[in-house]
Amino acid sequence: MIKLLLLFLAGFILYSMISGFIRPTSRRPKNRTPDGETMVEDPQCGTYLPLSDAVKATINGKQHYFCSKKCLKEYKKAQHP
């Protein structure tokens, strides 16, 4: 019984080593840096989100990032009542 368990364990280790060489070294999407993606804060609701997912808007000459178009509309409404 112990021999069978040791054989199974050796097979598993061998399988893990072989599959590690075959698989790509990185599963990170190609459009991201090794350090990750820059996070930005929505000035309306305070939510942090990746820069690539943000809704971008220039308001009064300054770039702002929002989590949704709804937050962008609410922010604009609050700035100009």
DRENPA-3360 file (N, C-alpha, C; in nm, 2 decimals, always signed):
BEGIN
1 = MIKLLLLF = +0.08/-0.12/+0.00/+0.00/+0.00/+0.00/+0.09/+0.13/+0.00 ~ +0.19/+0.13/+0.08/+0.28/+0.24/+0.09/+0.36/+0.26/-0.05 ~ +0.39/+0.15/-0.11/+0.46/+0.16/-0.24/+0.37/+0.22/-0.34 ~ +0.24/+0.19/-0.34/+0.14/+0.25/-0.43/+0.13/+0.40/-0.41 ~ +0.13/+0.44/-0.28/+0.12/+0.58/-0.25/+0.24/+0.66/-0.30 ~ +0.36/+0.60/-0.27/+0.49/+0.66/-0.31/+0.49/+0.67/-0.47 ~ +0.45/+0.56/-0.54/+0.44/+0.56/-0.68/+0.35/+0.67/-0.73 ~ +0.24/+0.69/-0.67/+0.14/+0.79/-0.71/+0.20/+0.93/-0.68;
9 = LAGFILYS = +0.27/+0.95/-0.57/+0.33/+1.08/-0.54/+0.44/+1.11/-0.64 ~ +0.52/+1.01/-0.67/+0.63/+1.03/-0.77/+0.57/+1.07/-0.90 ~ +0.46/+1.01/-0.94/+0.40/+1.04/-1.07/+0.34/+1.18/-1.07 ~ +0.28/+1.22/-0.96/+0.22/+1.35/-0.95/+0.33/+1.46/-0.96 ~ +0.45/+1.44/-0.89/+0.56/+1.53/-0.90/+0.61/+1.54/-1.04 ~ +0.63/+1.43/-1.10/+0.68/+1.43/-1.24/+0.58/+1.50/-1.33 ~ +0.45/+1.47/-1.32/+0.35/+1.54/-1.40/+0.36/+1.69/-1.38 ~ +0.37/+1.74/-1.25/+0.38/+1.88/-1.22/+0.50/+1.94/-1.28;
17 = MISGFIRP = +0.61/+1.88/-1.28/+0.73/+1.93/-1.34/+0.72/+1.95/-1.49 ~ +0.67/+1.84/-1.55/+0.66/+1.85/-1.70/+0.56/+1.95/-1.74 ~ +0.44/+1.96/-1.67/+0.34/+2.06/-1.71/+0.39/+2.20/-1.68 ~ +0.48/+2.22/-1.59/+0.54/+2.35/-1.56/+0.63/+2.40/-1.67 ~ +0.69/+2.31/-1.74/+0.78/+2.34/-1.85/+0.70/+2.37/-1.97 ~ +0.59/+2.30/-1.99/+0.51/+2.32/-2.11/+0.42/+2.45/-2.11 ~ +0.37/+2.48/-1.99/+0.29/+2.60/-1.98/+0.37/+2.73/-1.99 ~ +0.30/+2.83/-2.04/+0.37/+2.96/-2.05/+0.41/+3.01/-1.91;
25 = TSRRPKNR = +0.52/+3.08/-1.90/+0.57/+3.13/-1.77/+0.48/+3.23/-1.70 ~ +0.40/+3.30/-1.78/+0.32/+3.41/-1.72/+0.17/+3.40/-1.77 ~ +0.08/+3.41/-1.68/-0.06/+3.42/-1.72/-0.11/+3.56/-1.72 ~ -0.03/+3.66/-1.70/-0.06/+3.80/-1.70/-0.10/+3.84/-1.84 ~ -0.21/+3.92/-1.85/-0.24/+3.97/-1.98/-0.13/+4.05/-2.04 ~ -0.11/+4.05/-2.17/+0.00/+4.12/-2.23/+0.00/+4.27/-2.23 ~ -0.12/+4.33/-2.20/-0.12/+4.47/-2.20/-0.10/+4.53/-2.06 ~ -0.05/+4.45/-1.97/-0.02/+4.50/-1.83/+0.12/+4.49/-1.80;
33 = TPDGETMV = +0.17/+4.58/-1.71/+0.31/+4.58/-1.67/+0.33/+4.47/-1.57 ~ +0.46/+4.43/-1.54/+0.48/+4.33/-1.44/+0.44/+4.38/-1.30 ~ +0.43/+4.51/-1.28/+0.39/+4.56/-1.15/+0.24/+4.57/-1.13 ~ +0.16/+4.54/-1.24/+0.02/+4.55/-1.24/-0.03/+4.68/-1.31 ~ -0.15/+4.71/-1.29/-0.21/+4.83/-1.36/-0.23/+4.94/-1.26 ~ -0.22/+5.06/-1.30/-0.25/+5.18/-1.22/-0.39/+5.19/-1.18 ~ -0.41/+5.21/-1.05/-0.55/+5.23/-1.00/-0.58/+5.37/-0.99 ~ -0.71/+5.41/-1.02/-0.75/+5.55/-1.00/-0.88/+5.55/-0.92;
41 = EDPQCGTY = -0.90/+5.67/-0.85/-1.01/+5.68/-0.77/-1.12/+5.77/-0.83 ~ -1.24/+5.72/-0.83/-1.36/+5.80/-0.87/-1.38/+5.91/-0.77 ~ -1.38/+6.04/-0.82/-1.40/+6.15/-0.73/-1.54/+6.16/-0.67 ~ -1.64/+6.10/-0.74/-1.78/+6.11/-0.70/-1.81/+6.01/-0.59 ~ -1.77/+5.88/-0.61/-1.81/+5.78/-0.51/-1.70/+5.72/-0.43 ~ -1.57/+5.75/-0.47/-1.46/+5.70/-0.40/-1.41/+5.56/-0.43 ~ -1.47/+5.50/-0.54/-1.43/+5.37/-0.58/-1.30/+5.37/-0.65 ~ -1.21/+5.27/-0.62/-1.09/+5.26/-0.69/-1.11/+5.15/-0.80;
49 = LPLSDAVK = -1.05/+5.18/-0.92/-1.07/+5.09/-1.03/-0.94/+5.10/-1.12 ~ -0.92/+4.99/-1.20/-0.80/+5.00/-1.29/-0.82/+5.11/-1.40 ~ -0.72/+5.18/-1.43/-0.72/+5.29/-1.53/-0.79/+5.25/-1.66 ~ -0.76/+5.13/-1.70/-0.82/+5.08/-1.83/-0.97/+5.07/-1.83 ~ -1.03/+5.05/-1.71/-1.17/+5.03/-1.70/-1.24/+5.16/-1.67 ~ -1.17/+5.27/-1.64/-1.23/+5.40/-1.60/-1.29/+5.47/-1.72 ~ -1.40/+5.55/-1.69/-1.46/+5.64/-1.78/-1.38/+5.77/-1.76 ~ -1.31/+5.82/-1.87/-1.22/+5.94/-1.86/-1.30/+6.06/-1.90;
57 = ATINGKQH = -1.28/+6.17/-1.83/-1.34/+6.30/-1.87/-1.25/+6.41/-1.82 ~ -1.24/+6.52/-1.91/-1.16/+6.64/-1.87/-1.26/+6.74/-1.83 ~ -1.25/+6.79/-1.71/-1.34/+6.88/-1.65/-1.26/+7.00/-1.60 ~ -1.29/+7.12/-1.65/-1.21/+7.24/-1.61/-1.06/+7.22/-1.63 ~ -1.03/+7.16/-1.74/-0.89/+7.14/-1.78/-0.81/+7.03/-1.70 ~ -0.89/+6.96/-1.62/-0.82/+6.85/-1.54/-0.88/+6.72/-1.57 ~ -0.80/+6.61/-1.59/-0.84/+6.48/-1.62/-0.90/+6.41/-1.50 ~ -1.02/+6.35/-1.51/-1.08/+6.28/-1.40/-1.12/+6.14/-1.45;
65 = YFCSKKCL = -1.13/+6.05/-1.36/-1.16/+5.91/-1.39/-1.28/+5.86/-1.31 ~ -1.38/+5.80/-1.37/-1.50/+5.76/-1.30/-1.53/+5.61/-1.33 ~ -1.60/+5.55/-1.23/-1.63/+5.41/-1.24/-1.75/+5.39/-1.34 ~ -1.83/+5.49/-1.37/-1.94/+5.47/-1.46/-1.98/+5.61/-1.51 ~ -2.06/+5.60/-1.62/-2.12/+5.73/-1.67/-2.21/+5.79/-1.58 ~ -2.28/+5.71/-1.49/-2.37/+5.77/-1.39/-2.29/+5.86/-1.30 ~ -2.18/+5.81/-1.25/-2.10/+5.89/-1.15/-2.05/+6.01/-1.22 ~ -2.01/+6.00/-1.35/-1.96/+6.12/-1.42/-2.08/+6.23/-1.43;
73 = KEYKKAQH = -2.20/+6.18/-1.46/-2.31/+6.28/-1.47/-2.34/+6.34/-1.33 ~ -2.34/+6.26/-1.23/-2.36/+6.31/-1.09/-2.25/+6.41/-1.05 ~ -2.13/+6.38/-1.09/-2.02/+6.47/-1.06/-2.03/+6.61/-1.13 ~ -2.07/+6.60/-1.26/-2.09/+6.72/-1.34/-2.20/+6.80/-1.28 ~ -2.31/+6.73/-1.24/-2.43/+6.80/-1.18/-2.39/+6.87/-1.05 ~ -2.31/+6.80/-0.97/-2.27/+6.86/-0.84/-2.17/+6.98/-0.86 ~ -2.09/+6.98/-0.96/-2.00/+7.09/-0.99/-2.07/+7.22/-1.04 ~ -2.18/+7.19/-1.12/-2.26/+7.30/-1.18/-2.40/+7.29/-1.15;
81 = P = -2.44/+7.33/-1.02/-2.59/+7.31/-0.98/-2.68/+7.40/-1.05;
% end
